[in-house]
Amino acid sequence: MTDAAPVPPDDAHLRALIEATAEAVANAEPLGSDHTGADAGVRAAVEREVQARAPELVALSQDLHAHPEEGFAEHRSVGALAELLRAQGHEVTVGLGGLDTALRASTPDNGGPHIAVLSEYDALPGLGHACGHNVICTTGAGGFLGAATVAEQLGGRVSLIGTPAEEGGGGKETLARAGVFDDVDAVIMLHPFSHDIALHPFLGRRQLEMVFHGVGAHASAQPFMGRNALDAAVLAYQGVSGLRQQLPSSDRVHGVFTDGGARPNVIPERAALLFYLRSANPETLRDLANRMTAIAHGAAEMTGCGVELTWDSQPAYLPIRFNTTLAGRWTANQLGTGRKPLPPGIVPEFLTGSTDLGNLSYRMPALHPMIAVSGSTVALHTKEFAEAAGSPSGDKAVVDGALGLALTAADYLADEALRIAVHDEFEAAGGALDVPAFFD
């Protein structure tokens, strides 16, 4: 009898990383801001509104947490969000841009600057809100409600846009291609995490399915009449393993076999792999995609097989482009709650994933800070993080985060110099990108 238990990983590196991160966090200084944003009267009005709505926001967060729904099927969740907004007198559209569970509410269009606060509400299969989208949804709602009370006074406009299926579905990209964001000047949202961070990188991500086509044959009687698709898939997988040694430290490639044949005495005529590719920059993600393509064709040629490549059955995700000007105002607005958002580079930047907010950040200035709901060692997409998202610390993050988003939106509308600096930074980083055409 063999021992079926795996060899446990040595956690020495993880323990050292935790210790070094804790030291860096203790010594970190928050980002500053060169702009004052909204005046004291506006800020007080925003804060009063958010505090008045706090019990309803927390109740909605708890309701979503108890009733998780997967992407594109968030009908109950978006209905509960719409009910909260309508109860405060806002007109709400559910279903836009071709997505049944997308949502939009807006203050009147007065021709001024337009900022959108974003909500997500999809959950993970089997794990519920292990990415904390119940917190994302309700902080977005609170941010909108708080800023909406002063938007007309400030000569601007604020919207709440509910974006379905962030977990792999690319709802924001679908809505963007449908024109939902065409009249929006900037977008803001937040993400729950293990630390408060003003700027944290999220990687771009593409999906690649490799399907190898061979020739079936009896593996014993006539192997010479076959072309083994599984051999091609194995060679491709090994080629990717070799590629990893030469990748930048920020790049990631991970994949699984989804088809390897049915019986050992039949040479497989079909084999398939599914990969995720991640990178910190759009250009390096494109280069990584080119190298994966070359590996697939090389494996096919070595085995006499054909190969079919299918890219991005759902929209590709771009990395997030930072806007430090917006992040500085977020930091200033969170310091008043007792939080101390960290600057970039304190928490290891490889502790990250991907988000479709990145696609919007290459169309317009965007803000995507992290807000702490869990202990420092709890990872996203785990049962422990799901528990934290529904805990008292998650509820506190709902109120603190809603206030931070509302004040940041008000700052953007109130302070012309801030808006100019936000958009100057965006243009200096390269301006708007033609996202749909980038990987063509």
TORKEKE-320104 format. One record per residue (C-alpha): residue number from 1; residue in one letter; x, z, y. Coordinates in Angstrom, 2 decimals. Example, Ala and Ser with C-alpha at 12.3 -4.5 7.8 and 13.67 -1.06 7.14 Angstrom:
% TORKEKE-320104
REC    k  r     east       up    north
REC    1  a    12.30     7.80    -4.50
REC    2  s    13.67     7.14    -1.06
This chain:
% TORKEKE-320104
REC    k  r     east       up    north
REC    1  m     0.00     0.00     0.00
REC    2  t     1.27    -0.89     3.45
REC    3  d     0.98     1.17     6.59
REC    4  a    -1.58    -0.59     8.81
REC    5  a    -0.85     1.49    11.88
REC    6  p     1.04    -0.28    14.69
REC    7  v     4.26     1.09    16.12
REC    8  p     3.26     2.93    19.32
REC    9  p     4.94     1.69    22.51
REC   10  d     7.57     3.92    24.05
REC   11  d     6.14     5.24    27.32
REC   12  a     9.49     6.12    28.92
REC   13  h     9.32     3.17    31.33
REC   14  l     5.75     4.02    32.27
REC   15  r     6.64     7.67    32.91
REC   16  a     9.58     6.68    35.11
REC   17  l     7.36     4.25    36.99
REC   18  i     4.73     6.92    37.61
REC   19  e     7.36     9.33    38.91
REC   20  a     8.95     6.76    41.23
REC   21  t     5.54     5.66    42.53
REC   22  a     4.49     9.22    43.28
REC   23  e     7.66     9.74    45.32
REC   24  a     7.15     6.48    47.22
REC   25  v     3.52     7.36    47.95
REC   26  a     4.49    10.78    49.31
REC   27  n     6.97     9.22    51.76
REC   28  a     4.91     6.17    52.82
REC   29  e     3.80     5.56    56.38
REC   30  p     0.50     3.72    56.98
REC   31  l     0.24     0.41    58.77
REC   32  g    -0.21     0.54    62.52
REC   33  s    -2.50    -1.54    64.71
REC   34  d    -1.78    -3.06    68.12
REC   35  h    -5.51    -3.32    68.86
REC   36  t    -8.10    -0.75    69.86
REC   37  g   -11.16    -2.49    68.42
REC   38  a   -14.64    -1.30    69.40
REC   39  d   -15.13     1.40    72.01
REC   40  a   -16.11     4.99    71.26
REC   41  g   -19.82     4.46    71.85
REC   42  v   -20.00     1.56    69.42
REC   43  r   -17.99     3.43    66.83
REC   44  a   -20.29     6.45    67.13
REC   45  a   -23.38     4.28    66.63
REC   46  v   -21.85     2.65    63.55
REC   47  e   -20.89     6.00    62.07
REC   48  r   -24.37     7.43    62.64
REC   49  e   -25.95     4.52    60.81
REC   50  v   -23.61     4.71    57.83
REC   51  q   -24.06     8.46    57.51
REC   52  a   -27.83     8.07    57.72
REC   53  r   -27.77     5.51    54.92
REC   54  a   -25.24     7.41    52.78
REC   55  p   -27.75     8.96    50.34
REC   56  e   -29.36     5.57    49.68
REC   57  l   -25.99     3.87    49.23
REC   58  v   -24.84     6.49    46.72
REC   59  a   -28.16     6.28    44.89
REC   60  l   -27.83     2.49    44.63
REC   61  s   -24.25     2.81    43.37
REC   62  q   -25.39     5.23    40.67
REC   63  d   -28.31     2.97    39.75
REC   64  l   -26.06    -0.07    39.35
REC   65  h   -23.56     1.98    37.37
REC   66  a   -26.30     3.05    34.95
REC   67  h   -27.63    -0.51    34.52
REC   68  p   -24.62    -2.86    34.33
REC   69  e   -25.25    -6.60    34.19
REC   70  e   -22.80    -9.38    33.44
REC   71  g   -21.96   -12.24    35.77
REC   72  f   -24.70   -14.74    36.67
REC   73  a   -27.25   -12.37    35.08
REC   74  e   -27.24    -9.64    37.74
REC   75  h   -30.97   -10.00    38.44
REC   76  r   -31.84    -6.32    38.47
REC   77  s   -28.75    -5.47    40.51
REC   78  v   -29.30    -8.06    43.21
REC   79  g   -32.96    -7.08    43.35
REC   80  a   -32.06    -3.44    43.98
REC   81  l   -29.61    -4.48    46.71
REC   82  a   -32.23    -6.69    48.35
REC   83  e   -34.77    -3.85    48.25
REC   84  l   -32.36    -1.53    50.09
REC   85  l   -31.73    -4.13    52.81
REC   86  r   -35.40    -4.99    53.25
REC   87  a   -36.26    -1.32    53.58
REC   88  q   -34.04    -1.30    56.69
REC   89  g   -35.87    -4.26    58.19
REC   90  h   -33.53    -7.11    57.22
REC   91  e   -34.65   -10.49    55.94
REC   92  v   -32.95   -11.23    52.64
REC   93  t   -32.50   -14.48    50.74
REC   94  v   -31.88   -14.12    47.00
REC   95  g   -30.68   -17.31    45.38
REC   96  l   -28.41   -19.64    47.35
REC   97  g   -25.63   -22.11    46.76
REC   98  g   -27.05   -22.92    43.35
REC   99  l   -26.65   -19.34    42.09
REC  100  d   -29.80   -17.36    41.30
REC  101  t   -28.16   -13.99    41.85
REC  102  a   -26.39   -14.74    45.14
REC  103  l   -27.74   -12.97    48.24
REC  104  r   -27.55   -13.31    51.98
REC  105  a   -28.77   -11.18    54.89
REC  106  s   -27.74   -11.83    58.49
REC  107  t   -28.28   -10.60    62.00
REC  108  p   -29.55   -13.24    64.48
REC  109  d   -27.22   -16.11    65.31
REC  110  n   -26.33   -15.72    68.99
REC  111  g   -23.48   -18.22    69.01
REC  112  g   -20.80   -15.53    68.92
REC  113  p   -18.16   -14.77    66.28
REC  114  h   -19.49   -14.36    62.75
REC  115  i   -18.02   -11.96    60.18
REC  116  a   -19.34   -11.58    56.63
REC  117  v   -19.14    -8.46    54.49
REC  118  l   -19.10    -9.26    50.77
REC  119  s   -20.71    -7.52    47.81
REC  120  e   -20.04    -7.95    44.09
REC  121  y   -22.25    -6.43    41.39
REC  122  d   -21.33    -7.96    38.04
REC  123  a   -20.06    -5.77    35.19
REC  124  l   -17.81    -6.26    32.17
REC  125  p   -19.10    -6.90    28.64
REC  126  g   -18.95    -3.68    26.63
REC  127  l   -17.31    -1.69    29.44
REC  128  g   -19.95    -1.66    32.15
REC  129  h   -18.63    -1.10    35.67
REC  130  a   -15.03    -0.66    34.56
REC  131  c   -13.94    -2.63    37.63
REC  132  g   -16.12    -0.57    39.95
REC  133  h   -18.33    -3.35    41.29
REC  134  n   -21.08    -0.80    41.85
REC  135  v   -18.76     0.59    44.55
REC  136  i   -17.98    -2.90    45.89
REC  137  c   -21.69    -3.72    46.16
REC  138  t   -22.71    -0.58    47.98
REC  139  t   -19.75    -0.40    50.36
REC  140  g   -20.55    -3.98    51.32
REC  141  a   -24.19    -3.06    51.90
REC  142  g   -23.22    -0.04    53.99
REC  143  g   -20.64    -2.03    55.92
REC  144  f   -23.29    -4.61    56.79
REC  145  l   -25.93    -2.04    57.76
REC  146  g   -23.49    -0.14    59.96
REC  147  a   -22.19    -3.23    61.77
REC  148  a   -25.64    -4.79    62.07
REC  149  t   -26.74    -2.00    64.41
REC  150  v   -24.21    -3.12    67.05
REC  151  a   -23.71    -6.85    66.35
REC  152  e   -26.15    -8.10    69.00
REC  153  q   -24.75    -5.65    71.55
REC  154  l   -21.26    -7.02    70.84
REC  155  g   -22.32   -10.65    71.18
REC  156  g   -21.59   -11.48    67.56
REC  157  r   -23.13   -11.84    64.14
REC  158  v   -22.64   -10.06    60.83
REC  159  s   -23.85   -11.11    57.39
REC  160  l   -23.88    -9.58    53.95
REC  161  i   -23.20   -12.13    51.22
REC  162  g   -23.66   -11.10    47.61
REC  163  t   -21.30   -13.06    45.39
REC  164  p   -22.08   -13.15    41.64
REC  165  a   -19.75   -13.30    38.69
REC  166  e   -16.37   -12.33    40.08
REC  167  e   -15.28   -11.41    36.55
REC  168  g   -14.24   -14.88    35.51
REC  169  g   -17.18   -16.84    36.91
REC  170  g   -15.78   -17.69    40.33
REC  171  g   -19.02   -17.13    42.23
REC  172  k   -17.32   -17.14    45.62
REC  173  e   -15.77   -20.54    45.01
REC  174  t   -19.12   -21.94    43.87
REC  175  l   -20.78   -20.61    47.02
REC  176  a   -17.97   -21.92    49.22
REC  177  r   -18.28   -25.42    47.77
REC  178  a   -22.02   -25.25    48.44
REC  179  g   -21.34   -24.55    52.14
REC  180  v   -22.45   -20.90    52.19
REC  181  f   -19.35   -19.84    54.14
REC  182  d   -19.16   -22.85    56.46
REC  183  d   -20.37   -20.89    59.50
REC  184  v   -18.38   -17.71    58.71
REC  185  d   -15.23   -16.93    60.71
REC  186  a   -13.81   -14.08    58.60
REC  187  v   -14.72   -12.13    55.45
REC  188  i   -14.11    -8.50    54.49
REC  189  m   -14.66    -6.44    51.36
REC  190  l   -12.88    -3.76    49.37
REC  191  h   -12.00    -2.99    45.76
REC  192  p   -11.90     0.40    44.01
REC  193  f    -8.56     1.38    42.51
REC  194  s    -6.31     4.29    41.66
REC  195  h    -4.81     4.46    45.18
REC  196  d    -5.82     3.77    48.76
REC  197  i    -3.91     0.61    49.74
REC  198  a    -4.34    -1.53    52.85
REC  199  l    -2.74    -4.65    51.32
REC  200  h    -2.32    -5.19    47.59
REC  201  p    -1.56    -8.58    46.03
REC  202  f    -3.93   -10.24    43.60
REC  203  l    -2.59   -13.16    41.59
REC  204  g    -3.95   -16.65    41.42
REC  205  r    -5.36   -17.52    38.02
REC  206  r    -6.09   -20.66    36.06
REC  207  q    -7.55   -21.10    32.58
REC  208  l    -6.20   -23.66    30.14
REC  209  e    -7.62   -24.62    26.77
REC  210  m    -5.28   -26.62    24.51
REC  211  v    -7.03   -28.40    21.63
REC  212  f    -4.73   -30.15    19.16
REC  213  h    -6.11   -32.93    16.98
REC  214  g    -4.39   -33.71    13.70
REC  215  v    -5.25   -35.36    10.40
REC  216  g    -6.73   -33.29     7.60
REC  217  a    -5.29   -33.58     4.09
REC  218  h    -4.97   -31.62     0.85
REC  219  a    -2.09   -29.27     1.57
REC  220  s    -0.77   -29.42    -2.01
REC  221  a    -1.65   -32.86    -3.36
REC  222  q    -1.05   -35.04    -0.32
REC  223  p     0.56   -33.08     2.52
REC  224  f     2.38   -36.25     3.61
REC  225  m    -0.98   -37.76     4.57
REC  226  g    -1.73   -34.98     7.08
REC  227  r    -0.81   -34.13    10.64
REC  228  n    -0.98   -30.37    11.09
REC  229  a    -2.81   -29.34    14.26
REC  230  l    -2.03   -25.69    13.61
REC  231  d     1.71   -26.47    13.58
REC  232  a     1.27   -28.08    17.00
REC  233  a    -0.59   -25.03    18.31
REC  234  v     2.06   -22.67    16.95
REC  235  l     4.82   -24.72    18.57
REC  236  a     2.93   -24.63    21.87
REC  237  y     2.50   -20.87    21.64
REC  238  q     6.21   -20.44    20.91
REC  239  g     7.05   -22.78    23.77
REC  240  v     5.06   -20.59    26.13
REC  241  s     6.87   -17.52    24.80
REC  242  g    10.16   -19.20    25.62
REC  243  l     8.89   -20.20    29.06
REC  244  r     8.20   -16.55    29.93
REC  245  q    11.94   -15.84    30.05
REC  246  q    12.34   -18.19    33.02
REC  247  l     9.23   -17.25    35.00
REC  248  p     9.28   -15.38    38.31
REC  249  s     8.57   -11.68    37.85
REC  250  s     5.15   -12.07    39.47
REC  251  d     3.98   -14.76    37.02
REC  252  r     1.96   -14.05    33.89
REC  253  v     0.87   -16.21    30.95
REC  254  h    -1.24   -14.78    28.14
REC  255  g    -3.17   -16.57    25.44
REC  256  v    -4.94   -16.42    22.08
REC  257  f    -5.63   -18.75    19.18
REC  258  t    -9.30   -19.66    19.11
REC  259  d    -9.12   -22.05    16.14
REC  260  g    -6.48   -22.31    13.44
REC  261  g    -8.20   -24.07    10.58
REC  262  a   -10.51   -22.85     7.82
REC  263  r    -8.59   -22.75     4.51
REC  264  p    -4.90   -22.59     3.59
REC  265  n    -5.17   -25.49     1.12
REC  266  v    -6.43   -27.89     3.81
REC  267  i    -4.10   -29.06     6.56
REC  268  p    -5.94   -28.21     9.78
REC  269  e    -7.14   -31.24    11.71
REC  270  r    -8.03   -29.07    14.71
REC  271  a    -6.41   -26.03    16.32
REC  272  a    -7.00   -24.51    19.73
REC  273  l    -5.50   -22.02    22.18
REC  274  l    -6.87   -20.45    25.35
REC  275  f    -4.44   -19.32    28.06
REC  276  y    -4.69   -17.53    31.38
REC  277  l    -1.99   -18.44    33.91
REC  278  r    -1.34   -16.15    36.90
REC  279  s     1.04   -16.44    39.84
REC  280  a     1.54   -14.87    43.26
REC  281  n     1.47   -18.13    45.25
REC  282  p    -0.64   -21.28    45.01
REC  283  e     2.48   -23.46    44.79
REC  284  t     4.05   -21.46    41.95
REC  285  l     0.71   -21.45    40.11
REC  286  r     0.63   -25.23    40.35
REC  287  d     4.20   -25.45    39.06
REC  288  l     3.33   -23.13    36.16
REC  289  a     0.40   -25.37    35.29
REC  290  n     2.70   -28.40    35.21
REC  291  r     5.11   -26.64    32.84
REC  292  m     2.27   -25.61    30.52
REC  293  t     1.10   -29.23    30.43
REC  294  a     4.57   -30.39    29.42
REC  295  i     4.73   -27.81    26.61
REC  296  a     1.38   -28.94    25.22
REC  297  h     2.36   -32.61    25.18
REC  298  g     5.75   -31.79    23.68
REC  299  a     4.19   -29.79    20.84
REC  300  a     1.77   -32.62    20.14
REC  301  e     4.53   -35.21    20.02
REC  302  m     6.71   -33.12    17.72
REC  303  t     3.92   -32.87    15.15
REC  304  g     2.32   -36.27    15.49
REC  305  c    -0.89   -34.77    16.85
REC  306  g    -3.02   -35.49    19.83
REC  307  v    -3.81   -32.90    22.47
REC  308  e    -6.72   -32.40    24.82
REC  309  l    -6.26   -30.13    27.85
REC  310  t    -9.23   -28.57    29.62
REC  311  w    -8.48   -26.79    32.87
REC  312  d   -10.66   -24.18    34.54
REC  313  s   -14.03   -24.26    32.83
REC  314  q   -14.84   -21.86    35.68
REC  315  p   -13.22   -22.31    39.12
REC  316  a    -9.54   -21.46    39.46
REC  317  y    -8.66   -18.33    41.45
REC  318  l    -6.07   -18.45    44.21
REC  319  p    -3.94   -15.42    45.11
REC  320  i    -4.97   -13.38    48.12
REC  321  r    -3.42   -14.37    51.43
REC  322  f    -2.81   -11.19    53.43
REC  323  n    -4.03   -10.62    56.97
REC  324  t    -2.05    -7.66    58.27
REC  325  t    -3.95    -7.61    61.57
REC  326  l    -7.25    -6.90    59.82
REC  327  a    -5.50    -4.51    57.45
REC  328  g    -4.17    -2.53    60.40
REC  329  r    -7.70    -1.97    61.69
REC  330  w    -8.90    -1.02    58.19
REC  331  t    -6.12     1.55    58.02
REC  332  a    -7.00     3.02    61.41
REC  333  n   -10.65     3.24    60.40
REC  334  q    -9.86     4.97    57.11
REC  335  l    -7.52     7.55    58.59
REC  336  g   -10.57     9.14    60.20
REC  337  t   -12.08     9.77    56.76
REC  338  g    -8.98    11.62    55.60
REC  339  r    -7.67     8.72    53.55
REC  340  k    -4.20     7.30    54.09
REC  341  p    -4.11     3.66    52.96
REC  342  l    -0.68     2.68    51.74
REC  343  p     1.25    -0.32    53.05
REC  344  p     2.23    -3.03    50.55
REC  345  g     5.12    -2.48    48.16
REC  346  i     4.57     1.24    47.51
REC  347  v     2.42     0.95    44.40
REC  348  p     4.08    -1.57    42.03
REC  349  e     2.67    -4.95    42.85
REC  350  f     2.56    -6.10    39.24
REC  351  l    -0.26    -3.59    38.67
REC  352  t    -2.84    -6.18    39.59
REC  353  g    -5.16    -8.91    38.38
REC  354  s    -7.02   -11.80    39.99
REC  355  t   -10.10   -12.23    42.17
REC  356  d   -12.08   -15.13    43.59
REC  357  l   -11.75   -13.52    47.03
REC  358  g    -8.36   -15.25    47.01
REC  359  n   -10.13   -18.61    47.30
REC  360  l   -11.84   -17.51    50.49
REC  361  s    -8.61   -16.09    51.92
REC  362  y    -7.21   -19.64    52.07
REC  363  r   -10.28   -20.86    53.92
REC  364  m   -10.53   -18.11    56.57
REC  365  p    -9.01   -14.71    57.39
REC  366  a    -9.90   -12.15    54.73
REC  367  l    -9.53    -8.43    54.09
REC  368  h    -9.44    -6.94    50.56
REC  369  p    -8.07    -3.37    50.63
REC  370  m    -8.15    -0.92    47.74
REC  371  i    -9.96     2.41    47.82
REC  372  a    -9.14     5.25    45.44
REC  373  v   -11.82     6.40    43.00
REC  374  s    -9.65     7.55    40.09
REC  375  g    -6.45     9.34    39.23
REC  376  s    -3.21     7.48    39.88
REC  377  t    -2.61     6.53    36.24
REC  378  v    -6.09     5.17    35.42
REC  379  a    -6.14     1.40    34.97
REC  380  l    -8.87    -1.06    35.90
REC  381  h   -11.01    -2.49    33.09
REC  382  t   -10.91     0.70    31.02
REC  383  k   -13.56     3.19    29.93
REC  384  e   -11.84     5.80    32.08
REC  385  f   -12.12     3.67    35.21
REC  386  a   -15.80     3.03    34.51
REC  387  e   -16.32     6.79    34.40
REC  388  a   -14.47     7.21    37.69
REC  389  a   -16.58     4.52    39.40
REC  390  g   -19.69     6.60    38.67
REC  391  s   -18.13     9.98    39.43
REC  392  p   -18.26    12.08    42.63
REC  393  s   -14.98    10.43    43.71
REC  394  g   -16.70     7.05    43.35
REC  395  d   -19.61     8.30    45.44
REC  396  k   -17.21     9.50    48.15
REC  397  a   -15.53     6.09    48.14
REC  398  v   -18.94     4.46    48.69
REC  399  v   -19.45     6.36    51.94
REC  400  d   -15.85     6.19    53.17
REC  401  g   -15.54     2.52    52.28
REC  402  a   -18.85     1.57    53.87
REC  403  l   -17.77     3.24    57.09
REC  404  g   -14.38     1.50    57.01
REC  405  l   -15.94    -1.93    56.50
REC  406  a   -18.60    -1.34    59.17
REC  407  l   -16.05    -0.22    61.75
REC  408  t   -13.67    -3.07    60.91
REC  409  a   -16.49    -5.59    61.32
REC  410  a   -17.42    -4.02    64.66
REC  411  d   -13.78    -4.12    65.75
REC  412  y   -13.61    -7.83    64.96
REC  413  l   -16.75    -8.59    66.97
REC  414  a   -15.86    -6.32    69.90
REC  415  d   -12.17    -7.06    70.48
REC  416  e   -11.35   -10.64    71.47
REC  417  a    -7.60    -9.98    71.42
REC  418  l    -7.94    -8.68    67.87
REC  419  r    -9.85   -11.80    66.80
REC  420  i    -7.22   -14.06    68.35
REC  421  a    -4.45   -12.17    66.56
REC  422  v    -6.34   -12.33    63.24
REC  423  h    -6.76   -16.09    63.47
REC  424  d    -3.26   -16.71    64.83
REC  425  e    -1.85   -14.90    61.78
REC  426  f    -4.04   -17.02    59.50
REC  427  e    -2.86   -20.26    61.12
REC  428  a     0.78   -19.15    61.03
REC  429  a     0.42   -18.62    57.26
REC  430  g    -0.63   -22.24    56.82
REC  431  g    -4.22   -22.37    58.01
REC  432  a    -7.14   -23.54    55.92
REC  433  l    -6.37   -25.06    52.52
REC  434  d    -8.42   -27.72    50.77
REC  435  v    -9.05   -25.44    47.81
REC  436  p   -11.00   -27.84    45.54
REC  437  a    -8.31   -30.50    45.87
REC  438  f    -5.28   -28.24    45.56
REC  439  f    -4.76   -28.57    41.78
REC  440  d    -5.85   -32.20    41.53
